[in-house]
């Protein structure tokens, strides 16, 4: 599957999808999963800014200002950091997509809110895999 195909399926900017896709490949994680995270988090809007009390979730990966460097000055750094954090969460959960995505969202693999988040991201991932002709994911 290519970044160009994913961008077409999602109707999102090719350059942003391509950057996320290749950052994930370099990090050794499923690039379609990384694209699905960004689709769910921000719809590939690099300026998405959500106030969360005294913190802010910002950018493609909706990184929270209390726990993460948001890299507002550089979209490339933001993507690299977001992918690295996703890779770390997946690695801590030994590659389990559900547990890793839960940790990415809620900081814990067994969080109810995190597991709901994981189900939503994985629904996007499955839709992308099926639309790309990868069969039943």
C-alpha positions as CSV (number, residue, x, y, z in Angstrom):
1,X,0.0,0.0,0.0
2,X,1.3,3.4,-0.8
3,X,0.9,6.8,0.8
4,X,-0.6,8.1,-2.4
5,X,-3.3,5.5,-2.3
6,X,-4.0,6.2,1.4
7,X,-4.3,10.0,0.6
8,X,-6.7,9.3,-2.2
9,X,-8.9,7.0,0.0
10,X,-9.0,9.6,2.7
11,X,-9.1,12.6,0.5
12,X,-6.3,14.2,2.5
13,X,-3.1,16.1,1.5
14,X,-0.7,13.7,-0.2
15,X,2.4,15.5,1.3
16,X,1.1,15.1,4.9
17,X,0.0,11.5,4.4
18,X,3.4,10.7,2.7
19,X,5.4,12.2,5.6
20,X,3.4,10.3,8.3
21,X,3.6,7.1,6.2
22,X,7.4,7.2,5.7
23,X,8.1,8.3,9.3
24,X,6.2,5.2,10.5
25,X,8.1,3.0,8.1
26,X,11.4,4.4,9.3
27,X,10.3,3.8,12.9
28,X,9.4,0.2,12.1
29,X,5.7,0.4,12.7
30,X,2.7,-0.2,10.5
31,X,2.4,3.0,8.4
32,X,-1.3,2.4,7.8
33,X,-1.9,2.4,11.6
34,X,0.0,5.7,12.0
35,X,-2.1,7.2,9.2
36,X,-5.3,5.9,10.9
37,X,-4.2,7.6,14.2
38,X,-3.7,10.9,12.5
39,X,-7.0,10.6,10.6
40,X,-8.8,9.9,13.9
41,X,-6.9,12.6,15.9
42,X,-6.9,15.5,13.5
43,X,-8.3,14.6,10.0
44,X,-4.8,15.7,8.8
45,X,-5.3,19.3,10.0
46,X,-1.8,20.3,11.2
47,X,-3.2,23.3,13.0
48,X,-5.9,21.5,15.0
49,X,-5.8,23.0,18.5
50,X,-8.0,21.6,21.3
51,X,-8.0,23.2,24.7
52,X,-8.1,20.6,27.5
53,X,-8.4,22.6,30.7
54,X,-5.0,24.1,31.4
55,X,-3.3,22.0,28.6
56,X,-3.6,21.8,24.8
57,X,-3.8,18.9,22.4
58,X,-2.2,20.1,19.1
59,X,-1.4,19.1,15.6
60,X,-1.7,16.0,13.5
61,X,-1.1,13.7,16.4
62,X,-2.9,15.8,19.0
63,X,0.0,15.8,21.4
64,X,-0.9,17.1,24.8
65,X,1.2,20.0,26.0
66,X,1.5,18.6,29.6
67,X,3.1,15.4,28.5
68,X,4.7,15.9,25.1
69,X,6.7,18.4,23.1
70,X,4.2,19.6,20.5
71,X,6.8,21.0,18.0
72,X,4.6,23.8,16.8
73,X,7.5,25.3,14.9
74,X,8.0,22.3,12.6
75,X,5.4,19.9,11.2
76,X,8.2,17.4,10.4
77,X,9.4,17.4,14.0
78,X,5.9,17.1,15.2
79,X,5.3,14.1,12.9
80,X,8.6,12.5,13.9
81,X,7.8,12.9,17.6
82,X,4.2,11.6,17.2
83,X,5.4,8.5,15.3
84,X,8.1,7.9,17.9
85,X,5.6,8.1,20.7
86,X,3.2,5.8,18.9
87,X,6.1,3.3,18.3
88,X,7.0,3.5,22.0
89,X,3.5,2.8,23.1
90,X,3.2,-0.2,20.7
91,X,6.6,-1.5,21.8
92,X,5.7,-1.3,25.5
93,X,2.6,-3.4,24.7
94,X,4.7,-5.9,22.7
95,X,3.1,-4.9,19.4
96,X,-0.5,-5.3,20.5
97,X,-2.4,-2.7,18.5
98,X,-5.3,-2.4,20.9
99,X,-3.1,-2.1,24.0
100,X,-0.6,0.2,22.3
101,X,-3.3,2.5,21.0
102,X,-4.9,2.6,24.4
103,X,-1.6,3.6,26.0
104,X,-1.1,6.2,23.2
105,X,-4.5,7.8,24.1
106,X,-4.9,7.3,27.8
107,X,-1.5,6.4,29.1
108,X,-2.6,2.9,30.1
109,X,-3.1,-0.2,28.1
110,X,-6.2,-1.3,30.0
111,X,-8.0,2.0,30.2
112,X,-11.7,1.9,29.2
113,X,-11.4,5.2,27.4
114,X,-8.2,4.1,25.7
115,X,-9.7,0.8,24.5
116,X,-12.6,2.7,23.0
117,X,-10.2,5.0,21.3
118,X,-8.3,1.9,20.0
119,X,-11.5,0.4,18.6
120,X,-12.2,3.6,16.7
121,X,-8.7,3.9,15.3
122,X,-8.7,0.2,14.3
123,X,-12.0,0.7,12.5
124,X,-10.3,3.3,10.3
125,X,-7.3,1.0,9.8
126,X,-9.5,-1.8,8.7
127,X,-11.4,0.5,6.3
128,X,-8.1,1.6,4.8
129,X,-6.9,-2.0,4.4
130,X,-10.1,-3.1,2.8
131,X,-10.3,-0.1,0.5
132,X,-6.7,-0.7,-0.6
133,X,-7.6,-4.3,-1.6
134,X,-5.7,-5.9,1.3
135,X,-8.8,-8.0,2.0
136,X,-10.4,-8.5,5.3
137,X,-8.0,-6.9,7.8
